[in-house]
Amino acid sequence: MGIEIERKFLVKSDVFKKQNYQKNYIKQGYLNSDKNRTVRIRILDDRAFLTIKGKSNVSGTSRFEWEKEIMLDDAKSLFLLCEDGSIEKTRYLIKQGQHIFEVDDFHGDNDGLMIAEIELFSENELFEKPDWLGKEVTGELKYYNSSISKNPFKNWK
């Protein structure tokens, strides 16, 4: 529990897939996707989590986050209560310098969308940018998972 500081970027190529040290399949849905707070159910391989995130600050880099691991069967049951539009993706973890990038390669209605996130200790922290990193989209609501679940990538064209 605490303040999450992260920046988001589009991904220009899938070169990162050769650099990952871990990958996981993720399915997530939203019990609430209000702009002031989101309540998410996530299944990560064979584990499950309930996450509550607050509203982002003005720059979009910081917001309150609370997360708790829950029973897998409970998560599957809670999916029945989720808003329309779940998200499925493969997450790749890539070490770059002193940081770890989480790159989400989306599936289904969001196929073709790839977003990288990096968690930081401060908003102005410097970090190494890999060649496959594209345009920064930090703070652009369109790229939040809760928005993608309602307006999938296939509708953006």
ABEGO torsion letter per residue (X at the ends): XEBBBBBBBBBABAAAAAABABBBBBBBBBABABAABBBBBBBBEABBBBBBBBBBBAAGABBBBBBBBBBAAAAAAAAAABBBGBBBBBBBBBBBEABBBBBBBBBEAABGBBBBBBBBABAABBBBBBAABBBBABGBAAABAAAAAABBAAAAX
